[in-house]
């Protein structure tokens, strides 16, 4: 027999090609994928059981080459009313509805939980709505790729469960690396009494890495009625919900076109967007880039100690364990914060390391980098946002915003009204070419915030300020005193939030 070594390069290439094709054709079959259509006796829970088992369960018959590495469940338009808790998904899966407003998963007046994804699997959830759930709409513990797209969570008829009341909670307590992609998400009307009431919480621990993308997300009307709990819009964290308070790992996030409105509470603190690193047993790093975010209507109070204040934007670190470093790094551009209050006092920002305040044994580092073109209606952010293009004390930024409503696109937005200082006040951002609705942003002078004003030209709007518009603008009188107190109280508030959250999942 002729030796393979004696073949020409061309013949070797041909032989290698045939060998590769043979592997594809006669391999182990692990690349197979089944498709299940939810209809008749094939309910969504039975379809999930079938994927988990790798075999048809009573009522479901799959099509395709057989169960494999990424099976698909298609859910038609209409309402799927649950009669029991959903089974935990334990195999790679794609769940696809007919549309955000067309396919509805109903937890039956808060009796049953939503979609739960186990560890070590990849999952894609898209084109559906979850209502009336118990505890959570989507819960994931996987350290693999997770895609959640075109999803609405309506908490109007949902209920807490064992202190849990979140729309979407995504956690990895694994040393692996996961990718999390969320786009076109609308979470709204979650009001109740729980340890934490939250819209979107993403946590990493145990030395793993999370790479997170958040695009075109709207969160509205979130409130906790429990004194001492927490009310959360978006929380990105390393070191919460670990085996002990504090943890280690890395979370890298890129967020754009986010609208958060009316995160509030009359009994506890409110935190619409927070970036938190709590280190223990190793270093914790949360590194977030934010562009074109609009945060309005925060209305929180102090916690029972009287120290913890609310703020629209939090960035905090706490070195819990000896020899560990907690780093909270955040870069913000083209963002708008207005009408956000704590106990009736304007408070857009709370930024700082509070390791010493909490008697931590490690080191905490907070790094806030302005990417420029941010607009605020007070100067609570002036110490951190110092770009020459940042504008503080802009008095008419809130009055020139429209209500949260359907302005086109997958998620509701707050339109910029004619005369808004956010029109043409932004800067071009690589990769952010559209707004939350999919409207193209111009390369020159785009709008600030999640909504792009159409038809604007450079210089179309002039800010209206109560002082000068630069980062160094002084805030004189009583308001200056209240700012210092508010910032200190906010740092204490972050610590309170951390301990509250740590109780949830040990």
DOVEX-735855 format. One record per residue: residue in one letter; x, y, z of N, C-alpha, C, CB in turn. Coordinates in steps of 0.2 Angstrom, whole numbers, plus 5000, padded with zeros to 4 digits. Glycine has a CB too. Example, Ala and Ser with C-alpha at 12.3 -4.5 7.8 and 13.67 -1.06 7.14 Angstrom:
2
a506649725039506249785039506649845039505749785045
s506449895035506849955036506450005039507049975029
This chain:
506
x500449945000500050005000500450065000499550005006
x500250114996500650174995500650215002500450214990
x501250235004501250275011500950345010501950285013
x500550365015500250435015500850485014499850445021
x501450475017501950515017502250535010502550495021
x502050485005502350494999501850524994502450424996
x501250544996500750574992500950654991500050574996
x500750674986500850744984500450794989500750764977
x500650854989500350904993499550904991500650974993
x499450904985498750914982498350854985498750914975
x498650794984498250734986498150724994498650664984
x498650754997498550755004498050805006499250785008
x497950855003497450905004496750875003497550965000
x496750834997496050804995495850755000496150774988
x496350715003496250665008496050695014496850625009
x496350745016496150785022495450805022496650835024
x495250835016494550855015494050805016494550895008
x494150745012493750685013493650665020493950635008
x494250665024494250645031493750695035494950645034
x493850755034493450805037492650795036493650875035
x492550785029491850775027491550715031491750775020
x491950665031491750595034491550605041492250545033
x491950645045491850665052491150695053492450705055
x491050745048490450775048489850735047490450835043
x489950685042489350645040489250585045489550615033
x489850555048489750495052489950505059490150445048
x489950565061490250585068489750555073490250655069
x489850575079489450545085488750565085489850565091
x488550615082487850635082487750695087487450575083
x488250715090488150765095487950835092488750775099
x488050845086487850905083487050905081488250915077
x486750845082486050845080485650895084485750775082
x485050915082484650965085483850945084484751035084
x483450945089482750925088482350995089482550875094
x481850995086481351055086480651025089481251085079
x480451065094479851045097479351105097479851025105
x478751095094478251145094477751135099477851145087
x477651195103477151195109476451195106477351245114
x476051145107475451135104475051075107475451135096
x474451085108474051025110474251005117473950975105
x474450935117474750905123475450915124474550835123
x475750945120476450965121476551035124476850965114
x476451035130476551105134477251125134476151095141
x477351185136478051215137478451175142478051285139
x478151155148478551115153478651045151478151105160
x478251015147478350945144478950955139477750915141
x478851005135479451015130480051025133479251075125
x480151065138480751075142480951005145480751125148
x480550965148480650895150480950855145480050865154
x480750865139480950825133481650835131480450825127
x481850905131482450925130482950905135482551005129
x482750905141483150885147483350815147482850905154
x482850775145482950695144483250675138482250665145
x483250715133483550695126483050645123484150675127
x482450645125481950605122481250625123481950535126
x480750605118480150635118479750615125479750605112
x479450665128479050645134478350645132479150695140
x477850615136477150615134476850675132476750585140
x476650675126476250735123476750765118476150785128
x477350755118477850795113478150745108478350835117
x478250765102478550735097479050775093478050695092
x479650765094480150815091480250795083480850815094
x480350845079480650845073481350855072480150885068
x481650835066482350845065482750785066482650895070
x483450785066483850735066483850695073484550755064
x483550725078483650695085483850745090484050635084
x483750725096483950775101484750775101483750745108
x485050835102485750845102485950905106485950865095
x486450945103486750995108486451055109487451005105
x485951075105485551135105484851125102485951195102
x484351105106483751095104483251155104483351035108
x482751155100482351215100481651205101482351245092
x481351245106480651245107480351305104480551245115
x479851305100479451355097478751365100479351345089
x478651425103478051435106477551485102478151465113
x476951465100476551505096476251565099476051455093
x475951605095475651665098475051635103475351705093
x474951675108474351655113474651655120474151585111
x474251625125474451625132474551555134473951665136
x475151545137475351475140475251485147476051455138
x474751465150474651475157474851415161473851485159
x475351425166475651375169475251345174476351395173
x475351275176474951245181475451215186474551185178
x476051225186476551205191477151255189476751135190
x477651245194478351285192478651255186478751275199
x478951295183479351275177479951225179479551335172
x480051175175480651135176481251175175480651065172
x481751155179482451185177482751165171482951175183
x482951205167483251185160483951165161483251245155
x484151105159484751075161485151055155484751005165
x484951065149485251055142485251115138484950995139
x485751125134485751175129485051185125486351175124
x484851245125484151255122484051325119483651255128
x483651325114483351385111482551385112483551395104
x482351445116481651445116481451515113481451455124
x480951505108480751555103480051565103481051545097
x479751625105479051635104478951675097478851685110
x478351695097478051725091478151795091477351705089
x478351825096478451895097478351925104477951935092
x478651975106478552005113477852015115478952075113
x477452035111476752045113476251995111476552115110
x476551945108476151885105476151825109476351875098
x476751805111476851745115476851765123477451705113
x476451735127476351755134476451695138475751795135
x476951695143476951645148476651675154477751615149
x476151645157475751665162475851625168474951675160
x476151655174476251615180475551605184476751645184
x475051625182474351615185474351645192474251535186
x474351715191474251755197474751745202473551745200
x475351745200475951735205476051675208475851785210
x475751615205475751555209476451515207475151505207
x476651525200477251485198477751525195476951435192
x478351495196478951535193479051535186479651505197
x479451575183479651585176480151535174479751655174
x480551555169481051515166481651515170481251545159
x481851445172482451445176483051405172482351405182
x483651425171484151395167484651375172484451445162
x484851305172485351275176486051295174485251205176
x486551265177487251275176487551245170487651265183
x488051265167488451235162488151225156488651165165
x487651265154487251255148487251325144486551225148
x487151325137487051385133486251385132487451385127
x486051445132485351455131485151525127484951455138
x484651525123484351585120483651585121484551575112
x483451635124482651655125482451715121482551655133
x481951705117481851765113481051775111482251765107
x480851835110480151845107479551815111480151815100
x479551845118479051825122478951865128479051745124
x478351855131478251905137478051855143477651945135
x478251875149478151835155477751885160478851815159
x477151855162476751895167476551855173476151915163
x476351885178476051855184476451795187475351825182
x477051805187477551755189477651755197478251755186
x477951705199478151695206478851705207477851635210
x479051755211479851765212480251795207480051695214
x480251765201480651785195480351765189481351755196
x480451805184480251785177480751745173480151855173
x481451765174481951725171482551725176482251755164
x482751665178483251655182483851605179483051625189
x484451625179484951585176485551585181485151615169
x485851525181486451505185487051485180486351455190
x486951485174487451455169488051505169487051455162
x488551465167489251505166489451495158489751475170
x488951485154489051475147488651535144488751405144
x488651535137488351585133487551595134488451575126
x487351655136486651665137486351725133486451675145
x485851715129485651765125484851775126485651755117
x484651835128483951855130483751915126483851865138
x483351905121483151955116482451965115483551935109
x482252025114481552045113481052005118481352015106
x481152025124480752005130480452055134481251965135
x479852045136479452095140479252055147478852125137
x479452085152479252065159478752115162479852045163
x478152095163477652135166477452105173476952135162
x477652145178477552125185476952145188478152145189
x476452165184475852195187475452145192475352215182
x475452075190475152025193475551975196474551995189
x476251995196476751945199476751955207477451955196
x477051905210477051905218477751885220476551865221
x478051905225478651885228478651815230478951925234
x479251785231479251715233479851705238479251665228
x479751695244480351685249480851735249480651615247
x480551795249480951855249481251875242481551845253
x481051835237481351845230480851885226481551785226
x481051935222480551975218480952015212480052025222
x481151975208481552005202481251985195482351985202
x481352025191481152005184481651965181481052075179
x482351985180482851945177483451945182483051975170
x483651885184484251875188484751825185484051845196
x485351845184485851805180486451805184485951835173
x486551745186487151735191487651675188486951725198
x488251685190488751635188489151625195489151645182
x489151565198489651555203490051495201489251535210
x490451515196490951465193491551495190490551435187
x492051465190492751485188492751495180493251445190
x492251475176492251485169492151555167491751435166
x492151555160491951625157491251615153492551645152
x490851665154490151665151490051725147489651655156
x489651725142489451785138488751795139489651775130
x488551855141487851865142487651925137487651885149
x487151915133486851965128486151975129487051945121
x485952035131485252055132485152115127485152075139
x484652115124484452165119483652165118484752155112
x483352225118482652245117482252205122482452215110
x482452235128482052205135481652265138482652185140
x481052245140480652295143480352265149480052315138
x480552285155480352265162479952325165480952245166
x479352305168478952365171478452335176478652395165
x478352385180477752375185477852315190477152365182
x478452315193478652265198478552305205479352235197
x478052295209477952325215477752275220477352385215
x478152275226477952225231478452235237478052155228
x478352185242478752185248479252125248478352185254
x479852135248480352085247481052105250480452055240
x481552055251482252085252482452125247482652025253
x482352105241482552145235482052145230483252125232
x481852205227481352205221481852235216480752255223
x481952195210482352215205482152195198483052195206
x482352235193482252225186482752185183482152295183
x483352195184483952165180484552165185484052195173
x484752105187485252095192485752045189485052075199
x486452055188486952015185487452015190487152035178
x487651955192488151945197488651885195487851925204
x489351895197489851845195490251835202490351875190
x490451775203490851755209491251695207490351735214
x491651675212492051615212492551615206491551555211
x492851675205493351685201493251675193493851625202
x492651675191492451675184492451745181491751645184
x492251745175492251805171491551805167492851805166
x491251865168490651875164490751935159490051895169
x490651925153490651975147489951985145491051955141
x489652045147488952065147488852125142488752085154
x488352115137488152165133487352185134488252145126
x487252245136486552265137486352325132486452295144
x485852305128485752355122484952365122486052325116
x484752425121484052435120483552405126483852415113
x483652435132483352405137482952465141483852375142
x482352455142481952495146481652465152481352525142
x481752505158481452485165481052535168482052465169
x480452515170480052575173479552545178479552595167
x479452585183478952575189479152515193478252565186
x479752515196479952465201479952495208480752445198
x479652455212479652485219479652425224479052525220
x480052435230480052395236479652425241480752375238
x479152395244478752425250479052405257478052405249
x479552365257479852335263480452385266480152265262
x480352405272480852455275481552415276480652485281
x482052445273482752415274482952365268482752375280
x482452355263482652315257482952355252482052285255
x482952335246483252375241482752375235483952345239
x482752435231482452435225482952445219481852495225
x482952405214483552405209483252405202483952335210
x483552445198483452445191483952395188483552515188
x484552415187485052375184485652375189485352395177
x485852315191486352305196486952255193486152275203
x487552275192488052235189488552225195488452275183
x488752165197489152155203489552095203488652145209
x490152095206490552045208490552035216491252045205
x490351985219490451975226489751975230490852025228
x489251985226488551975230488351905229488052025228
x487851875233487551815233488151755232487151815227
x488751765235489251715235489151675241489951745234
x489551625242489551585248489651625255490051525248
x490051685254490151725260490051795257490851725263
x489951845261489851915259490551935256489751965265
x490551955249491051975245491251915241491651995250
x491651925236491851865232492451885227491251835228
x492551845222493051865217492851845210493751835220
x493151885206492951865199492951935195492251835198
x492751935189492751985184492151995180493351985179
x491852055180491252065176491452125171490652075180
x491352115165491452165160490852175156492052145155
x490552245156489952255154489952315149489452275159
x489552315144489552365139488752385138489852355132
x488552435140487852455140487652515136487552465147
x487152515132486952575127486252575126487352565121
x485952635126485252645124484852615130485052615117
x484952635136484552605142484152665144485052585147
x483452655145483052705148482752675155482452715144
x482852705161482652685167482252745170483252665172
x481552735172481152785174480752755180480652805168
x480652795185480252785191480452725195479552775188
x481052715197481252665202481152705208482052645201
x480752685213480552725218480352675224479952765216
x480352715230480052675236479952735241480552625239
x479452725245479252765251479552745257478552785252
x479852685257480152645263480852635263479652585265
x481152635257481852605257482252645251481852535256
x482852625251483252665246483152635239484052655247
x483252675234483152655227483752665223482552705223
x483952625218484552625215484452605207485152575218
x484352645203484152625196484752595192483952685192
x485352615193485952585190486552585195486152625183
x486752525196487352525201487852475198487052495207
x488552495200489152455198489452445204489552495193
x489552375206489752365213490252305213489152345217
x490852315216491352265217491452255225491952285214
x491352195227491452175234491952115234490752155238
x492552125237493052075236493152035242493752105234
x493251965242493351925247493651855244492751905252
x494151825247494451765245494851775238493951715245
x494851835236495151855229494951925227494951805224
x495251945221495052015219494352015215495552035215
x494052065216493452075212493452135207492852085217
x493252135201493352185196492652195192493952175191
x492352245193491752265188491952325184491152275193
x491952305177492252355172491652375168492852335169
x491352435168490752445164490852505159490152455168
x490652505153490552555149489852575147490952545142
x489652635148488952655147488952715142488652675154
x488452705137488352755133487552765132488752745126
x487352825131486652845129486152815134486552825122
x486252825140485752805145485352865148486152775151
x484752855149484252905152483952875158483652925147
x484152915164483852885170483452945173484452865175
x482852935175482352985177481952955182481953025171
x481653005187481052985191481252945197480552955187
x481952935199482052905205481852945211482852895206
x481452905215481152935221481252895227480452955220
x481752895230481852845236481952885242482552805235
x482052845248482052875254482652855258481352865258
x482752865264483252845268483052775271483452895274
x483552735273483452675276483252685283484052625275
x483052635287482852645294483452675299482652585297
x484052665297484652695301484652775300485252665299
x484352795294484352865293485052885289484352905299
x485452835287486052845284486052835276486652805287
x485652785274485652765267485252805263485452685267
x485552835258485152875253485052845247485452945252
x484652875243484552845236484952885231483752845234
x485052865225485352895220485252865213486152905221
x485252895208485152875201485652825199484952925196
x486252845201486852805198487352795204487252855193
x487552735205487952705210488652675207487652655215
x489152695209489852655208490152645214490252695202
x490352585217490552575223491052515224490052565228
x491452515228491952465230491952455237492652475226
x492152385239492252375246492752315246491552355250
x493352325249493752265250493652235257494452295250
x493252175256493052145262493552105265492452095261
x493852055262494352015264495052045264494351945261
x495452025269496152045270496552025263496552015276
x496952075261497352065255497052065248497751995256
x496352075248495952075242495852145240495352035243
x495752155233495652225230494952215226496152245226
x494552265228493852275224493952335220493252275229
x493852325214493852375209493252385205494452365204
x492952445206492352465202492552515197491752485207
x492552505191492752545185492152565181493352525182
x492052625179491452635175491652695171490852655179
x491452695164491552745160490852765157492052725154
x490752825157490052845155490052905150489652875161
x489652895145489652955140488952965137490052935134
x488753025135488153035131487553015135488052995125
x487553025142487053005146486653065150487252955151
x486053055151485553105154485253075161485053125149
x485353115166485153095173484753165175485653075178
x484053155177483653205179483153185183483453245173
x482853235188482353225192482453155196481653215188
x482953145199483153095203483253115210483753045201
x482853085215482853115222482953065227482253155223
x483253085233483253055239482953095245483953025241
x482453075248482053115253481953185250482553115259
x481753185244481553255241482153295239481153285246
x482753275240483353315238483653285232483853315244
x483853325227484053295221484753265222484253355216
x484853205219485453165220485453115214485353125227
x485853135209486053095203486553035204486153135197
x487053055208487653015209487852995216488253045205
x488152935217488452915223489052875221487952875228
x489652895221490252865219490752865224490452905212
x491052805226491552805230491752735233491452845236
x492352735236492552675240492352675247493352655239
x492052625250491852635257492152575261491152635258
x492752555259493052505263493252525270493752485260
x493452585271493552605278492952615282493952675278
x492452645279491752655282491452585284491352685277
x491652535281491352465283491852425287491152435276
x492452455288492952415292493152355288492652395299
x493152365281493452305277494152295278493252325270
x494452235277495152225278495552225271495152155281
x495252235266495552235259495652315257495152195254
x495652315250495752385247495152395242496452385244
x494952445242494352465237494652525232493752485240
x494452515226494652565221494052575217495252545217
x493852645216493352665211493652715206492752695215
x493552695200493752735195493152755190494352695191
x493052815190492552845186492852885180491952885190
x492652865174492952895168492352925164493352855164
x492352995163491853025159492153015152491753095161
x491652995148491752995140491453055137491452925137
x491253095141491053165139490253165137491453185133
x490053225136489353235134488753205138489253205127
x488953215145488353195150488053255152488753155155
x487353245154486953305156486653285162486453325150
x486653335167486353315174485953385176486853305179
x485453375180485053435182485253455189484353415182
x485853425192486153455198486853445197485853415204
x487253455203487953445202488253395207488353515204
x487753345209487953285213488453245209487353245215
x488553245203489053205199489653245197488653185192
x489653315199490253355197490953335199490153425199
x490953295205491653275207491853215203491553255214
x491453185199491653125195491653135188491253065197
x491253175186491153185178491453255177490353185176
x492053255175492453315174492653335167493053315178
x492353295162492553315155492253385153492153265150
x492653425149492353495147491653485144492853525143
x491453435141490853425138490253405142490853385132
x490453385149489953365153489553435156490253335159
x488953425157488553485159488153465165488053505153
x488253515170487953505177487453565178488453495182
x486953555182486453605184486053635178486853665187
x485953585174485553605168484753605170485653555161
x484453655170483853665174483253635169483653735175
x483253635163482753625159482753555155482653675153
x483253515158483353445155482753405156483953415157
x482453405162481853355163481253385160481753355170
x481153445160480453475157480453475150480453555159
x480953455146480953445139481053375137481553485136
x480853335142480753255140480053245140481153215146
x479853205135479153175134479053115139479053155127
x478453095140478253035144478552975141477553035145
x478652925146478852855143478252825139479052815149
x478352815133477852785129478152755123477352845127
x477652725119477852695112478052745107477352645110
x478652755106478952805101479152765095479452855103
x479052705094479252655089479852615092479552705083
x479952555088480452515091480152465096481052555094
x480652425098480352365103480252385110480852315103
x480552445112480452465119480252535119481052455123
x479852555125479652625125480252665127479052625131
x480152735125480652775127480352845129481152785120
x480852885131480652955133480953005127480852985140
x480453035123480753075118481053135120480153085113
x481453165117481753235118481253285114482453235115
x481053325118480553375115480953435112480053405120
x480653475107481053525104481253575110480553565099
x481853595109482153645114482553605120481653685117
x482553535119482953495124483653515124482753425124
x484053525129484753535129485153475127484953555136
x484753415127485153355125485153345117484753295128
x484753385114484753375106485453405104484153425103
x485753365099486353385096486953395101486253445092
x486853375107487353385112487853325114487053405119
x487753275110488153215111488753205107487753155110
x489153155108489753135104489653075100490353145108
x489953065095489952995091490252945095490253005084
x489952885095490252825099490352765094489752815105
x490852745094491052685090490552625092491752665090
x490152595087489752545089489052565091490052505094
x488952625093488252645095487952695089488252695101
x487652655084487452695078486752705077487652655072
x486352675082485652685082485452705089485252625080
x484852725090484552735097484152675099484152795097
x483852675105483452625108482952595103483152635114
x482652635098482152625094482452595087481752675092
x483052595086483352575080483452635075482952525076
x483352695077483352755073484152775073482952815076
x484352785066485052805065485252865069485252805058
x485852865072486152925075486652955070486552905082
x486653015070487153045065487853045068486953125064
x488353045064489053045066489253115070489553035060
x488953165067489053225071488453255075489253285065
x488653275081488153305085487453255087487853365083
x487553195088486953155090486653175097487153075091
x486153155098485753165104486053135110485053155104
x485953165116486153135123485553085125486353185128
x485753035128485252985131485052935126484553025132
x484552895128484352835124483952855118483952785128
x483652915117483252935111483552985107482552965114
x483552965100483853015095483353055093484252975090
x483453125094482953175091483153175083483053245094
x482553165079482653165072482653235069482153125069
x483053255064483053315061483453375064482353335060
x483753355069484153405072484853425068484353385080
x485053485069485753495067486153525072485653555061
x486853525071487253545076487153615079488053535074
x487153625085487053685088486253705089487353735084
x485853655088485153665088484853685094484753605085
x485153665100484953675106485453705111484653615110
x485253755115485753785120485453765127485753865119
x485953735131485753725138485553785142486353685142
x485053765146484753815151485053795158484053825151
x485453835161485753815167485553865173486453805167
x485553835179485453875185486153905187485153835191
x486653885184487353905186487753905179487753875192
x488353895179488753885173488653805172489453905174
x488753785165488653725163489253675164488353715157
x489853705166490453655167490453615173491053695166
x490953565173490953525179491153555185491453465177
x491453615185491653645191491253695193492353685189
x490653695191490153745193489953745200489453745189
x490053795204489853795211489153785213490153855215
x488953755218488353745220488253785227488053675221
x488053845228488153885234487553875238488253955232
x487653895244487053895249486953825252486453925246
x486253825254486053755258486153695254485353765261
x486053705247486153645243486753615243485953665236
x487353655244487953635244488153585250488453695244
x487853605256487853565262487553505261487653605268
x486953505258486553445257486853395253485853455255
x487253415248487653375243488153335247487953415238
x488553365251489053325255488653265259489453365260
x488153285263487753235267487453185263487253275271
x487253205257486853155253487353105250486553185247
x487953125248488453085246488753035251489053115243
x488853055257489053015263488452965264489153055269
x487852985264487352935265487252885260486652975266
x487352905254487352855248487852805249487452895242
x488452815251488952765252488752715257489652795254
x488452745263488252695268487652655265487952745274
x487252685261486752655258486952595253486352695253
x487452605250487752545246487952485250488352565242
x488252505256488452455261487852415263488852475267
x487352455265486652425267486452375262486152475269
x486452395255486152355250486552295249486252395243
x487252295250487652235250487452185255488352255250
x487452205261487252155266486552125265487252185273
x486052175263485352145262485452095256484952205260
x485752105251485852065245486151995247486152095239
x486652005251487051945253486651895257487651965258
x486051915260485651865263485251825258485151905268
x485251845252484751805247485051735245484651855241
x485551735243485851665240486551655243485851665233
x486551615248487251605251487551545248487251595258
